[in-house]
């Protein structure tokens, strides 16, 4: 189980470091484009996608990626929850998500805003 409070703090750091790149929706959700590097099962896929950071009360801190060609819900994960995954904001403004799943094993995702 992930540290939900720490994940929210890391997510806020990520949003603050990328404030000029984000767009806020009317409901408070944050939207931005990012280069997504997804590492798992001894392979790495890379794709530029739109991501949404959900800020509504019941979805707070959840992250979703638009469905891409290489990164989509059929072959990888595209929905993340601060209760289960670990979020880490880096000094350069990237966000790293890590976890282990039954579907794809241990994985690491690096989100680099564009």
Secondary structure, DSSP 8 states (H G I E B T S, - for coil): ---HHHHHHHHHHHHHHTTTT-EE-TTS-EEEEEEEEEEETTEEEEEEEEEEE--STTTTT-EEE---SSSSTTTS--EE-TTTSEEEE-TTS-EEEEEEETTTEEEEEEEEE-
